[in-house]
Amino acid sequence: MTRSTCLDTYREATDQRIKYPLKRGRYKLAEAMCRLKRVDATLERRGIRPDIYSITAPKPMPLCMDYEFGKWTKDVPVILANTLGYDVFPAIMALGGDGYTEKTVGLLKHYAREQIDQCLEDGEEQRQKLKTSRPSKAILGELRTLVQTAMAIVQYALELETGHNYPAHD
């Protein structure tokens, strides 16, 4: 993966999506949620795959092998920026095709834009830290928080259809 900034990656991803516009967005949000859950699980387990024969609830398979984890971790902020730019924000813009009202899409666009901007800013801060250091527990925790913020954006968009969980707007 390239080492461009998170904002550059986000802009490149949104430019790429323009070539392949979405008619509907819910399915793409669901796909993005699955991908983000795998990123979160990989960070949580440090790339170690779960016991596939375990009786407990299944965990998603990691996105890298445990010996690749250090290198992969350095790309997480850029991976997240790409997912937000290519999948999440365009999917939110396409929710009208899924029957969401224009007002709902507008509110969601405003909310998501603020959250995504903050994710990109925080992601760039993490990317800069990872350029000069190995992934510590603190950095991994911050990356997980970043991924979980992106998951919250997606979850909020998916739940809006039922009219629940509107965030407070000023």
C-alpha positions as CSV (number, residue, x, y, z in Angstrom):
1,M,0.0,0.0,0.0
2,T,1.2,3.5,-0.8
3,R,2.4,5.7,2.0
4,S,0.4,8.8,1.0
5,T,-1.4,10.8,3.6
6,C,-4.8,9.7,4.9
7,L,-6.5,12.8,3.3
8,D,-4.8,12.1,-0.1
9,T,-5.9,8.5,0.1
10,Y,-9.5,9.5,1.0
11,R,-9.6,11.9,-2.0
12,E,-8.1,9.4,-4.4
13,A,-10.7,6.8,-3.2
14,T,-13.6,9.2,-3.7
15,D,-12.3,10.1,-7.2
16,Q,-12.1,6.4,-8.0
17,R,-15.7,5.8,-6.8
18,I,-17.0,8.6,-9.2
19,K,-16.1,6.2,-12.0
20,Y,-18.3,3.5,-10.5
21,P,-21.3,5.3,-8.9
22,L,-23.6,3.5,-6.5
23,K,-27.3,3.3,-7.1
24,R,-27.9,2.0,-3.6
25,G,-25.9,2.3,-0.5
26,R,-27.1,-0.1,2.2
27,Y,-25.3,-3.2,0.7
28,K,-22.0,-1.3,0.5
29,L,-22.4,-0.1,4.1
30,A,-22.9,-3.7,5.1
31,E,-19.8,-4.8,3.2
32,A,-17.8,-2.0,4.7
33,M,-19.0,-3.0,8.2
34,C,-17.7,-6.6,7.6
35,R,-14.4,-5.3,6.5
36,L,-14.0,-2.9,9.4
37,K,-14.9,-5.7,11.8
38,R,-12.1,-7.8,10.3
39,V,-9.7,-4.9,10.7
40,D,-10.7,-4.5,14.4
41,A,-10.4,-8.2,15.0
42,T,-7.0,-8.3,13.4
43,L,-5.8,-5.4,15.7
44,E,-7.4,-7.0,18.7
45,R,-5.8,-10.4,18.1
46,R,-2.5,-9.0,16.6
47,G,-2.9,-11.0,13.5
48,I,-3.3,-14.4,15.3
49,R,-6.1,-16.4,13.7
50,P,-8.8,-17.6,16.0
51,D,-9.3,-21.3,16.9
52,I,-11.6,-22.3,14.1
53,Y,-12.7,-25.3,16.2
54,S,-13.7,-23.3,19.2
55,I,-17.1,-23.8,20.6
56,T,-17.5,-20.0,21.5
57,A,-18.8,-17.5,19.0
58,P,-16.8,-17.4,15.8
59,K,-14.4,-14.5,15.3
60,P,-13.6,-13.0,11.9
61,M,-10.3,-14.2,10.3
62,P,-7.5,-11.7,10.5
63,L,-6.5,-9.6,7.4
64,C,-2.8,-10.6,7.9
65,M,-0.6,-13.3,9.4
66,D,0.9,-12.8,12.8
67,Y,4.4,-12.4,11.3
68,E,3.1,-9.6,9.0
69,F,1.3,-7.8,11.7
70,G,3.9,-5.0,12.4
71,K,4.1,-4.0,8.7
72,W,0.3,-4.3,8.2
73,T,-0.4,-2.2,11.2
74,K,1.5,0.8,9.6
75,D,-1.0,0.7,6.8
76,V,-4.2,0.7,8.9
77,P,-4.8,4.5,8.8
78,V,-4.5,4.4,5.0
79,I,-6.7,1.3,4.7
80,L,-9.3,3.1,6.8
81,A,-9.1,6.3,4.8
82,N,-9.6,4.2,1.6
83,T,-12.6,2.4,3.0
84,L,-14.2,5.7,4.2
85,G,-13.6,7.3,0.8
86,Y,-14.4,4.5,-1.6
87,D,-17.2,2.7,0.3
88,V,-18.7,4.5,3.3
89,F,-19.2,8.1,2.2
90,P,-20.4,7.2,-1.3
91,A,-22.7,4.6,0.2
92,I,-24.2,7.2,2.5
93,M,-24.8,9.5,-0.5
94,A,-26.6,6.7,-2.3
95,L,-29.0,5.8,0.5
96,G,-31.7,7.6,-1.4
97,G,-31.8,4.6,-3.7
98,D,-32.7,2.5,-0.7
99,G,-35.7,4.6,0.2
100,Y,-34.1,7.0,2.7
101,T,-35.6,10.5,2.5
102,E,-33.6,13.4,1.2
103,K,-33.7,15.0,4.6
104,T,-32.4,11.9,6.3
105,V,-29.6,11.5,3.8
106,G,-28.7,15.2,4.3
107,L,-28.5,14.8,8.0
108,L,-26.5,11.7,7.7
109,K,-24.1,13.3,5.2
110,H,-23.5,16.2,7.6
111,Y,-22.9,13.9,10.6
112,A,-20.7,11.5,8.6
113,R,-18.7,14.3,7.1
114,E,-17.8,15.6,10.5
115,Q,-16.9,12.1,11.8
116,I,-14.9,11.2,8.7
117,D,-12.9,14.5,8.9
118,Q,-12.0,13.7,12.5
119,C,-11.1,10.1,11.6
120,L,-8.8,11.3,8.8
121,E,-7.1,13.8,11.1
122,D,-6.6,11.2,13.9
123,G,-5.6,8.5,11.3
124,E,-2.9,10.8,10.0
125,E,-1.6,11.4,13.5
126,Q,-1.4,7.6,14.0
127,R,0.3,7.1,10.6
128,Q,2.9,9.7,11.6
129,K,3.5,7.9,14.9
130,L,3.8,4.5,13.2
131,K,6.5,5.9,10.8
132,T,8.9,6.3,13.6
133,S,7.9,3.6,16.1
134,R,6.7,0.0,16.4
135,P,3.0,-0.6,17.2
136,S,2.7,-0.4,21.0
137,K,-0.3,-1.3,23.0
138,A,-1.2,2.4,23.3
139,I,-1.0,2.9,19.5
140,L,-3.0,-0.3,18.8
141,G,-5.6,0.9,21.2
142,E,-5.8,4.2,19.4
143,L,-6.1,2.5,16.0
144,R,-8.9,0.3,17.4
145,T,-10.7,3.4,18.6
146,L,-10.3,4.9,15.1
147,V,-11.7,1.8,13.4
148,Q,-14.6,1.6,16.0
149,T,-15.4,5.2,15.2
150,A,-15.7,4.3,11.5
151,M,-17.8,1.3,12.5
152,A,-20.1,3.6,14.5
153,I,-20.6,5.9,11.4
154,V,-21.7,2.8,9.4
155,Q,-23.8,1.4,12.2
156,Y,-25.6,4.8,12.6
157,A,-26.4,4.9,8.8
158,L,-27.7,1.4,8.9
159,E,-29.9,2.1,11.9
160,L,-31.4,5.3,10.5
161,E,-33.9,3.5,8.4
162,T,-35.7,2.5,11.6
163,G,-35.5,6.1,12.9
164,H,-33.5,5.2,16.0
165,N,-30.3,6.7,17.4
166,Y,-30.2,10.2,15.8
167,P,-27.2,12.0,17.2
168,A,-27.6,15.4,18.7
169,H,-27.1,18.2,16.2
170,D,-26.3,21.8,17.1
